[in-house]
Amino acid sequence: MKLIDSEGRLFGKISVVDIIVVALVIVLALGVYTRFFTKETTSVTASDDKFTYQLAVNGVRDMTVNALSVGDKVYENENNTYIGVITDISVSDAYGEFATAEGKYVTAPLVDRKDVVLTIEAEGLISSGRYYASRTYELSVNMSVPFYTKYCTTTGNVWSIG
């Protein structure tokens, strides 16, 4: 018995063309599966990266400013994820835009309100240009972060990372 007969069949039973088509379909299916259905591994190391980011909290009362202090641990509200420790606090007067009777807009100070910029040091993961506090909570610039410390709860926007 020959390996391929005169009609192009393997062992006289299966066509060689059919085998090539089936192998091609299997290779394509594996390629599609690995491209679209497998998750990217972000890191396999156990060490944490340290990074610093700034949260801008706008228009808060003096009592909120007084409740924030260097060394406070910061947690994200929704999942209670630890997102860092405050290393610096910068306070300035808060301003807002108001319409006048003439239809113009003017910038004026907000009474009894302050703008606060918190510098926070976090441990987590830096992978592919993305920052993850506690290896799970992704932070990005302009992101709104509802957070709390031991003495206050508020929301800030990520001003800068890195």
Secondary structure, 3 states (H helix, E strand, C coil): CCCECCCCEECCCEEHHHHHHHHHHHHHHHHHHHHHCCCCCCCCCCCCEEEEEEEEEEEECHHHHHHCCCCCEEEECCCCCEEEEEEEEEEEEEEEEEECCCCCEEEEEEEEEEEEEEEEEEEEEEECCEEEECCCEEECCCCEEEEECCCCEEEEEEEEEC
